[in-house]
Amino acid sequence: MHKSTTLALRVALGAVLLGTLFSQVLLIPLLAAEAAWEAPEVAYLRWPYTAAAIAVVLCVQVAVVCVWRLTAFVRRGSIFSARAFGWVDRIIGAVLAAVVILAAMFVHLTAINAMPPAVLFFLTGGVVAGLCLALLVVVMRALLVRATELESDLSEVI
């Protein structure tokens, strides 16, 4: 991978981290306050759901940091090492943790009959997209394992 590609990816990852920090500090609490004001019958859910939303964003941040770390492996030419697998596993774990939180929110809001259409769309999309992303990363991890084995075999031949 070229240095310019790695740099561009890191700039994009930095922008994502800044955007998620903005969401955690300002946007999520503001939206929670507005939702509590508009629907006082479920205002007691403001803080638990604020914490859950911040936790989902934290999962995204963990995955972004792991991708950042993997770019360092690529830059050094050591991506085909067992150490890289741990970072990929952390990405999978972070994505699955976010899916579990979103699914729990979906089940709870359905159970108490307090699911606005926009929230239904967001939670359903988040769960489906998260599962797809986790499965994609699992497949990519399997490819990384196979490539690592092939590189090891090749280095023994040479």
HELIX and SHEET records of a PDB file:
HELIX    1   1 LYS A    3  PHE A   22  1                                  20    
HELIX    2   2 SER A   23  LEU A   27  3                                   5    
HELIX    3   3 ILE A   28  GLU A   38  1                                  11    
HELIX    4   4 PRO A   40  LEU A   45  5                                   6    
HELIX    5   5 ARG A   46  ARG A   76  1                                  31    
HELIX    6   6 ALA A   82  ALA A  111  1                                  30    
HELIX    7   7 PRO A  117  VAL A  157  1                                  41    
END                                                                             
